[in-house]
Amino acid sequence: MSGILRFRSRSVVLSPTERALVAELLRRFRALTSREDLLLCLPTKDGDTSNALHLRIMRLRRRIAPLGLVIKTLWNQGHQLGPASP
């Protein structure tokens, strides 16, 4: 992935961590991506990785919203990337 996410006629630039998260979510577009798989995309640091994932997903949601994409949370399971409802 080049660091630019394109959907329909729009695009956004992604950070390296956002790029890794989106790549994982795109592998299962419209399907569940487990939290464990997404946690592997985060840089290795000491601390609360669950909170770090929550923060990264929140920022990524804002970044991709203008494209017409959403990330849904399936509690205690993972996340799902797909198009926003019309």
N, CA, C and O atoms as a GROMACS GRO file, in nm:
protein
  344
    1MET      N    1   0.085  -0.118   0.000
    1MET     CA    2   0.000   0.000   0.000
    1MET      C    3   0.089   0.124   0.000
    1MET      O    4   0.188   0.129   0.074
    2SER      N    5   0.056   0.222  -0.081
    2SER     CA    6   0.141   0.339  -0.102
    2SER      C    7   0.130   0.447   0.004
    2SER      O    8   0.213   0.538   0.006
    3GLY      N    9   0.033   0.439   0.091
    3GLY     CA   10   0.013   0.545   0.188
    3GLY      C   11  -0.100   0.638   0.150
    3GLY      O   12  -0.134   0.730   0.224
    4ILE      N   13  -0.160   0.614   0.034
    4ILE     CA   14  -0.276   0.690  -0.011
    4ILE      C   15  -0.393   0.593  -0.024
    4ILE      O   16  -0.384   0.493  -0.095
    5LEU      N   17  -0.500   0.624   0.046
    5LEU     CA   18  -0.621   0.542   0.038
    5LEU      C   19  -0.719   0.611  -0.055
    5LEU      O   20  -0.755   0.726  -0.033
    6ARG      N   21  -0.761   0.540  -0.158
    6ARG     CA   22  -0.857   0.593  -0.255
    6ARG      C   23  -0.986   0.513  -0.247
    6ARG      O   24  -0.985   0.390  -0.240
    7PHE      N   25  -1.097   0.585  -0.249
    7PHE     CA   26  -1.228   0.521  -0.253
    7PHE      C   27  -1.319   0.613  -0.330
    7PHE      O   28  -1.331   0.732  -0.301
    8ARG      N   29  -1.383   0.556  -0.430
    8ARG     CA   30  -1.463   0.634  -0.524
    8ARG      C   31  -1.373   0.740  -0.585
    8ARG      O   32  -1.268   0.706  -0.639
    9SER      N   33  -1.409   0.865  -0.580
    9SER     CA   34  -1.327   0.968  -0.646
    9SER      C   35  -1.243   1.049  -0.548
    9SER      O   36  -1.189   1.154  -0.585
   10ARG      N   37  -1.231   1.002  -0.425
   10ARG     CA   38  -1.156   1.078  -0.324
   10ARG      C   39  -1.038   0.998  -0.272
   10ARG      O   40  -1.030   0.876  -0.290
   11SER      N   41  -0.946   1.069  -0.206
   11SER     CA   42  -0.830   1.002  -0.149
   11SER      C   43  -0.783   1.076  -0.024
   11SER      O   44  -0.809   1.195  -0.008
   12VAL      N   45  -0.712   1.005   0.062
   12VAL     CA   46  -0.650   1.061   0.182
   12VAL      C   47  -0.513   0.999   0.200
   12VAL      O   48  -0.489   0.885   0.158
   13VAL      N   49  -0.423   1.073   0.261
   13VAL     CA   50  -0.290   1.024   0.293
   13VAL      C   51  -0.294   0.963   0.432
   13VAL      O   52  -0.352   1.019   0.524
   14LEU      N   53  -0.231   0.847   0.446
   14LEU     CA   54  -0.230   0.775   0.573
   14LEU      C   55  -0.089   0.769   0.632
   14LEU      O   56   0.010   0.761   0.559
   15SER      N   57  -0.081   0.772   0.764
   15SER     CA   58   0.046   0.751   0.833
   15SER      C   59   0.085   0.603   0.820
   15SER      O   60   0.001   0.522   0.782
   16PRO      N   61   0.209   0.568   0.851
   16PRO     CA   62   0.248   0.427   0.842
   16PRO      C   63   0.161   0.334   0.928
   16PRO      O   64   0.127   0.225   0.884
   17THR      N   65   0.126   0.376   1.049
   17THR     CA   66   0.041   0.292   1.134
   17THR      C   67  -0.100   0.284   1.079
   17THR      O   68  -0.160   0.176   1.077
   18GLU      N   69  -0.154   0.396   1.033
   18GLU     CA   70  -0.288   0.394   0.971
   18GLU      C   71  -0.287   0.304   0.848
   18GLU      O   72  -0.382   0.231   0.823
   19ARG      N   73  -0.180   0.311   0.772
   19ARG     CA   74  -0.166   0.227   0.653
   19ARG      C   75  -0.172   0.079   0.690
   19ARG      O   76  -0.239   0.001   0.622
   20ALA      N   77  -0.102   0.041   0.796
   20ALA     CA   78  -0.102  -0.100   0.839
   20ALA      C   79  -0.241  -0.142   0.885
   20ALA      O   80  -0.286  -0.252   0.853
   21LEU      N   81  -0.309  -0.056   0.960
   21LEU     CA   82  -0.445  -0.088   1.007
   21LEU      C   83  -0.541  -0.101   0.889
   21LEU      O   84  -0.620  -0.195   0.883
   22VAL      N   85  -0.535  -0.007   0.796
   22VAL     CA   86  -0.626  -0.011   0.679
   22VAL      C   87  -0.597  -0.134   0.594
   22VAL      O   88  -0.690  -0.198   0.545
   23ALA      N   89  -0.471  -0.168   0.576
   23ALA     CA   90  -0.437  -0.288   0.497
   23ALA      C   91  -0.501  -0.412   0.558
   23ALA      O   92  -0.555  -0.497   0.488
   24GLU      N   93  -0.494  -0.420   0.691
   24GLU     CA   94  -0.554  -0.536   0.760
   24GLU      C   95  -0.706  -0.534   0.745
   24GLU      O   96  -0.768  -0.638   0.721
   25LEU      N   97  -0.767  -0.417   0.761
   25LEU     CA   98  -0.913  -0.405   0.746
   25LEU      C   99  -0.957  -0.433   0.602
   25LEU      O  100  -1.063  -0.492   0.580
   26LEU      N  101  -0.877  -0.392   0.505
   26LEU     CA  102  -0.912  -0.414   0.364
   26LEU      C  103  -0.906  -0.562   0.326
   26LEU      O  104  -0.977  -0.606   0.236
   27ARG      N  105  -0.821  -0.638   0.394
   27ARG     CA  106  -0.813  -0.782   0.365
   27ARG      C  107  -0.948  -0.849   0.387
   27ARG      O  108  -0.980  -0.951   0.325
   28ARG      N  109  -1.026  -0.791   0.476
   28ARG     CA  110  -1.158  -0.848   0.509
   28ARG      C  111  -1.266  -0.741   0.492
   28ARG      O  112  -1.354  -0.727   0.578
   29PHE      N  113  -1.260  -0.665   0.384
   29PHE     CA  114  -1.355  -0.556   0.360
   29PHE      C  115  -1.498  -0.605   0.381
   29PHE      O  116  -1.539  -0.706   0.324
   30ARG      N  117  -1.572  -0.533   0.464
   30ARG     CA  118  -1.711  -0.565   0.501
   30ARG      C  119  -1.724  -0.688   0.591
   30ARG      O  120  -1.836  -0.733   0.617
   31ALA      N  121  -1.614  -0.741   0.637
   31ALA     CA  122  -1.617  -0.856   0.728
   31ALA      C  123  -1.540  -0.820   0.854
   31ALA      O  124  -1.471  -0.718   0.860
   32LEU      N  125  -1.551  -0.905   0.954
   32LEU     CA  126  -1.488  -0.881   1.083
   32LEU      C  127  -1.337  -0.899   1.076
   32LEU      O  128  -1.287  -0.997   1.021
   33THR      N  129  -1.265  -0.802   1.132
   33THR     CA  130  -1.121  -0.812   1.153
   33THR      C  131  -1.101  -0.814   1.304
   33THR      O  132  -1.144  -0.722   1.374
   34SER      N  133  -1.038  -0.916   1.355
   34SER     CA  134  -1.025  -0.931   1.501
   34SER      C  135  -0.936  -0.824   1.561
   34SER      O  136  -0.847  -0.770   1.495
   35ARG      N  137  -0.961  -0.794   1.687
   35ARG     CA  138  -0.878  -0.698   1.761
   35ARG      C  139  -0.734  -0.748   1.767
   35ARG      O  140  -0.641  -0.669   1.757
   36GLU      N  141  -0.716  -0.878   1.782
   36GLU     CA  142  -0.583  -0.935   1.791
   36GLU      C  143  -0.504  -0.907   1.662
   36GLU      O  144  -0.386  -0.872   1.669
   37ASP      N  145  -0.568  -0.923   1.546
   37ASP     CA  146  -0.500  -0.895   1.420
   37ASP      C  147  -0.465  -0.748   1.408
   37ASP      O  148  -0.358  -0.713   1.359
   38LEU      N  149  -0.555  -0.660   1.453
   38LEU     CA  150  -0.530  -0.516   1.446
   38LEU      C  151  -0.421  -0.474   1.545
   38LEU      O  152  -0.342  -0.384   1.515
   39LEU      N  153  -0.417  -0.536   1.662
   39LEU     CA  154  -0.313  -0.504   1.759
   39LEU      C  155  -0.174  -0.532   1.705
   39LEU      O  156  -0.078  -0.465   1.742
   40LEU      N  157  -0.162  -0.631   1.618
   40LEU     CA  158  -0.032  -0.664   1.558
   40LEU      C  159   0.017  -0.554   1.465
   40LEU      O  160   0.136  -0.550   1.432
   41CYS      N  161  -0.071  -0.465   1.421
   41CYS     CA  162  -0.035  -0.355   1.331
   41CYS      C  163   0.024  -0.236   1.404
   41CYS      O  164   0.083  -0.148   1.343
   42LEU      N  165   0.007  -0.232   1.536
   42LEU     CA  166   0.054  -0.118   1.614
   42LEU      C  167   0.203  -0.129   1.641
   42LEU      O  168   0.256  -0.239   1.657
   43PRO      N  169   0.271  -0.013   1.646
   43PRO     CA  170   0.413  -0.017   1.683
   43PRO      C  171   0.428  -0.077   1.823
   43PRO      O  172   0.343  -0.054   1.909
   44THR      N  173   0.534  -0.152   1.846
   44THR     CA  174   0.554  -0.215   1.975
   44THR      C  175   0.602  -0.113   2.077
   44THR      O  176   0.710  -0.055   2.064
   45LYS      N  177   0.520  -0.092   2.178
   45LYS     CA  178   0.554  -0.002   2.287
   45LYS      C  179   0.496  -0.058   2.416
   45LYS      O  180   0.399  -0.134   2.413
   46ASP      N  181   0.556  -0.021   2.526
   46ASP     CA  182   0.501  -0.061   2.656
   46ASP      C  183   0.376   0.021   2.682
   46ASP      O  184   0.365   0.134   2.637
   47GLY      N  185   0.284  -0.036   2.755
   47GLY     CA  186   0.163   0.037   2.791
   47GLY      C  187   0.038  -0.037   2.751
   47GLY      O  188   0.040  -0.155   2.718
   48ASP      N  189  -0.072   0.035   2.755
   48ASP     CA  190  -0.203  -0.021   2.729
   48ASP      C  191  -0.228  -0.026   2.578
   48ASP      O  192  -0.266   0.074   2.518
   49THR      N  193  -0.206  -0.142   2.518
   49THR     CA  194  -0.224  -0.154   2.373
   49THR      C  195  -0.371  -0.147   2.334
   49THR      O  196  -0.403  -0.104   2.223
   50SER      N  197  -0.460  -0.189   2.424
   50SER     CA  198  -0.603  -0.181   2.394
   50SER      C  199  -0.646  -0.036   2.378
   50SER      O  200  -0.721  -0.003   2.286
   51ASN      N  201  -0.599   0.050   2.467
   51ASN     CA  202  -0.629   0.192   2.458
   51ASN      C  203  -0.564   0.254   2.334
   51ASN      O  204  -0.624   0.339   2.268
   52ALA      N  205  -0.444   0.211   2.301
   52ALA     CA  206  -0.375   0.262   2.182
   52ALA      C  207  -0.453   0.226   2.056
   52ALA      O  208  -0.466   0.308   1.966
   53LEU      N  209  -0.505   0.104   2.050
   53LEU     CA  210  -0.584   0.063   1.934
   53LEU      C  211  -0.711   0.147   1.925
   53LEU      O  212  -0.748   0.192   1.816
   54HIS      N  213  -0.778   0.167   2.037
   54HIS     CA  214  -0.900   0.248   2.039
   54HIS      C  215  -0.871   0.388   1.986
   54HIS      O  216  -0.947   0.440   1.904
   55LEU      N  217  -0.763   0.449   2.030
   55LEU     CA  218  -0.726   0.583   1.987
   55LEU      C  219  -0.694   0.587   1.837
   55LEU      O  220  -0.738   0.677   1.767
   56ARG      N  221  -0.619   0.489   1.789
   56ARG     CA  222  -0.583   0.484   1.645
   56ARG      C  223  -0.707   0.465   1.558
   56ARG      O  224  -0.719   0.528   1.453
   57ILE      N  225  -0.799   0.379   1.601
   57ILE     CA  226  -0.922   0.356   1.524
   57ILE      C  227  -1.007   0.482   1.522
   57ILE      O  228  -1.064   0.516   1.419
   58MET      N  229  -1.015   0.553   1.636
   58MET     CA  230  -1.092   0.677   1.642
   58MET      C  231  -1.035   0.780   1.544
   58MET      O  232  -1.112   0.846   1.472
   59ARG      N  233  -0.905   0.794   1.539
   59ARG     CA  234  -0.841   0.889   1.446
   59ARG      C  235  -0.859   0.845   1.301
   59ARG      O  236  -0.882   0.928   1.213
   60LEU      N  237  -0.849   0.716   1.279
   60LEU     CA  238  -0.866   0.663   1.144
   60LEU      C  239  -1.008   0.683   1.094
   60LEU      O  240  -1.029   0.711   0.976
   61ARG      N  241  -1.105   0.669   1.181
   61ARG     CA  242  -1.245   0.694   1.143
   61ARG      C  243  -1.262   0.836   1.090
   61ARG      O  244  -1.325   0.858   0.986
   62ARG      N  245  -1.204   0.931   1.161
   62ARG     CA  246  -1.212   1.072   1.116
   62ARG      C  247  -1.143   1.092   0.983
   62ARG      O  248  -1.191   1.167   0.898
   63ARG      N  249  -1.031   1.026   0.966
   63ARG     CA  250  -0.952   1.044   0.844
   63ARG      C  251  -1.025   0.990   0.721
   63ARG      O  252  -1.018   1.051   0.614
   64ILE      N  253  -1.094   0.876   0.735
   64ILE     CA  254  -1.156   0.813   0.618
   64ILE      C  255  -1.302   0.855   0.596
   64ILE      O  256  -1.359   0.823   0.492
   65ALA      N  257  -1.361   0.924   0.691
   65ALA     CA  258  -1.502   0.965   0.678
   65ALA      C  259  -1.529   1.044   0.549
   65ALA      O  260  -1.631   1.018   0.485
   66PRO      N  261  -1.442   1.138   0.507
   66PRO     CA  262  -1.469   1.211   0.382
   66PRO      C  263  -1.471   1.122   0.258
   66PRO      O  264  -1.523   1.163   0.154
   67LEU      N  265  -1.415   1.002   0.268
   67LEU     CA  266  -1.415   0.910   0.155
   67LEU      C  267  -1.547   0.835   0.142
   67LEU      O  268  -1.574   0.774   0.038
   68GLY      N  269  -1.629   0.839   0.246
   68GLY     CA  270  -1.752   0.761   0.246
   68GLY      C  271  -1.730   0.621   0.302
   68GLY      O  272  -1.805   0.529   0.271
   69LEU      N  273  -1.626   0.607   0.385
   69LEU     CA  274  -1.597   0.480   0.451
   69LEU      C  275  -1.618   0.492   0.601
   69LEU      O  276  -1.601   0.600   0.658
   70VAL      N  277  -1.656   0.382   0.664
   70VAL     CA  278  -1.674   0.379   0.809
   70VAL      C  279  -1.609   0.254   0.865
   70VAL      O  280  -1.594   0.153   0.797
   71ILE      N  281  -1.570   0.265   0.991
   71ILE     CA  282  -1.521   0.150   1.066
   71ILE      C  283  -1.621   0.126   1.178
   71ILE      O  284  -1.639   0.211   1.266
   72LYS      N  285  -1.684   0.012   1.174
   72LYS     CA  286  -1.780  -0.026   1.278
   72LYS      C  287  -1.709  -0.111   1.382
   72LYS      O  288  -1.621  -0.191   1.350
   73THR      N  289  -1.749  -0.094   1.508
   73THR     CA  290  -1.695  -0.174   1.616
   73THR      C  291  -1.794  -0.283   1.652
   73THR      O  292  -1.911  -0.257   1.676
   74LEU      N  293  -1.746  -0.405   1.655
   74LEU     CA  294  -1.823  -0.519   1.701
   74LEU      C  295  -1.763  -0.555   1.836
   74LEU      O  296  -1.660  -0.622   1.843
   75TRP      N  297  -1.827  -0.511   1.944
   75TRP     CA  298  -1.770  -0.516   2.078
   75TRP      C  299  -1.720  -0.654   2.114
   75TRP      O  300  -1.786  -0.756   2.093
   76ASN      N  301  -1.600  -0.653   2.171
   76ASN     CA  302  -1.529  -0.774   2.216
   76ASN      C  303  -1.496  -0.869   2.102
   76ASN      O  304  -1.462  -0.985   2.126
   77GLN      N  305  -1.507  -0.822   1.979
   77GLN     CA  306  -1.476  -0.908   1.863
   77GLN      C  307  -1.372  -0.843   1.773
   77GLN      O  308  -1.268  -0.902   1.744
   78GLY      N  309  -1.402  -0.720   1.728
   78GLY     CA  310  -1.311  -0.655   1.636
   78GLY      C  311  -1.378  -0.538   1.565
   78GLY      O  312  -1.469  -0.474   1.618
   79HIS      N  313  -1.332  -0.513   1.444
   79HIS     CA  314  -1.380  -0.399   1.367
   79HIS      C  315  -1.410  -0.442   1.224
   79HIS      O  316  -1.361  -0.544   1.175
   80GLN      N  317  -1.491  -0.360   1.159
   80GLN     CA  318  -1.535  -0.389   1.022
   80GLN      C  319  -1.527  -0.260   0.939
   80GLN      O  320  -1.585  -0.158   0.978
   81LEU      N  321  -1.456  -0.264   0.828
   81LEU     CA  322  -1.445  -0.152   0.735
   81LEU      C  323  -1.543  -0.172   0.621
   81LEU      O  324  -1.553  -0.281   0.565
   82GLY      N  325  -1.616  -0.067   0.588
   82GLY     CA  326  -1.709  -0.075   0.477
   82GLY      C  327  -1.757   0.062   0.435
   82GLY      O  328  -1.722   0.162   0.497
   83PRO      N  329  -1.837   0.068   0.330
   83PRO     CA  330  -1.891   0.197   0.286
   83PRO      C  331  -1.995   0.250   0.384
   83PRO      O  332  -2.065   0.173   0.450
   84ALA      N  333  -2.003   0.382   0.393
   84ALA     CA  334  -2.104   0.445   0.478
   84ALA      C  335  -2.240   0.422   0.415
   84ALA      O  336  -2.253   0.416   0.293
   85SER      N  337  -2.340   0.410   0.498
   85SER     CA  338  -2.476   0.394   0.447
   85SER      C  339  -2.519   0.524   0.382
   85SER      O  340  -2.485   0.632   0.430
   86PRO      N  341  -2.596   0.514   0.271
   86PRO     CA  342  -2.639   0.638   0.204
   86PRO      C  343  -2.734   0.720   0.288
   86PRO      O  344  -2.780   0.826   0.245
   0.00000   0.00000   0.00000
